[in-house]
Amino acid sequence: MSYKFISTTTSLLIVVVATMLLLSGANAQELDASVQVEAGINKAASTSQKRVTRLAQQTADLLAEYRSVVRETESLKIYNDNLEKVVMDQRAEVVSINQQLGGLEATNRGIVPLMLEMIDMLDKIVESDMPFRLEERRARVLRLQDMMDQADVTASEKYRRVMEAYQGEMEYGRTSEAYAEPLPSTGQTVDFLRVGRTLLIYQSSDQVTTGWFNPTTRVYEDLPDRYRAEVKEGLSIARSEKAPNLVMLPVPGPEAAK
């Protein structure tokens, strides 16, 4: 009887132990499965986080690029607005220049005949005036006449040169000078004394010959010996060799001066 009980008890223990082992194995499998699921979730979460981070960086880059494009667009708009104003101003300036050129052409049509007339008048002045520095003044008139046929000289430059020539002629009336030049009547080199445009006297270097240009007869004539010292004094004053002083020189009469 006892043997049978022990045998039954042992069988029950074996069954219980087996059952526990089976249950323990099942729990272990479930635990492993849970661990694997959690690891998968963590891995998926990490992957998702990386994707979110990458997308966030891409979004930030796109936003920065967008802002840069917006700034550049605004700058281009400001530049284009300013460029449009510059172009409009240049167009207005071109219109103004064209109008001025049209007016200049009309002015040239009027001023060219005037300059030609002024040069012709200057030529007559030189030929009818006292014959001081005659070749030099004639050459200046010839240069002006040649200049009028030159296309590379602007009308304004031509006018400036004509006026410059007139200024030079006007200066002769306010100045005196001494210079050496051949006497046209004899070819002898003498010292000339010019006093304004009214008196032209000459004297040879040895002071033997003293004379003047007579504006009435328009010929060179000898002067009396009494003018020899006075003319010498006048030449020295004109050369700034002596201080200004009063000298007695022949003066043309009213008709000759006229």
Helices and strands as residue ranges (DSSP letters): H 2-128, H 134-147, H 155-172, E 176-182, E 189-195, E 199-203, E 210-214, E 219-222, G 225-227, H 228-238, H 254-257
